[in-house]
Amino acid sequence: MATPDFIRTLRAAAGHQLLWLPGVTALVFDDEGRVLLNRRTDTRRWSLIGGIPDPGEQPAACAVREVHEETGVRCVPERVVVVQALAPVTYENGDVCQYMDITFRCRAVGGEARVNDDESLEVGWFEVDALPELDESELLRIKQAVSDAPTWFEPMPSQ
């Protein structure tokens, strides 16, 4: 994901140490019940759409912005799926981040799925029962998004 300017400023002072950051994930479904995914340029893996809110930006607005920036799809948030601390991530340059993620279930309302920026290699719609390889956290969030049942995620082990 592209690094926002405010994170670059923080990194100039903090170095590579762990930064605790807000994050949003958008689980976008079309009218056929398929979920929108992108294959990321940094990991080359299929992933849910997400990003970091700009300072002062509302999380739902960030989800809508990120989806459009990365995929060309316009969407509207329908509900919060889960709020959770994700596992720490170490990027190629040595930066370490951990995200407090708010995952939204969204409905596609326009646009056409396509690679729309330099963060994606591919973009596509997938049947929920025919997903490419995703990490366990992403699979759990998709499962929760298609269910109305409450979710409980086990606490992450202490660092």
Secondary structure by P-SEA (a helix, b strand, c coil): ccccaaaaaaaaccccccccccccccccccccbbbbbbbcccccccccccccccccccaaaaaaaaaaacccbbbbbccccbbbbccccccccbbbbbbbbbbbbccccccccccccccccccccccccccccccaaaaaaaaaaacccbbbbcccccc
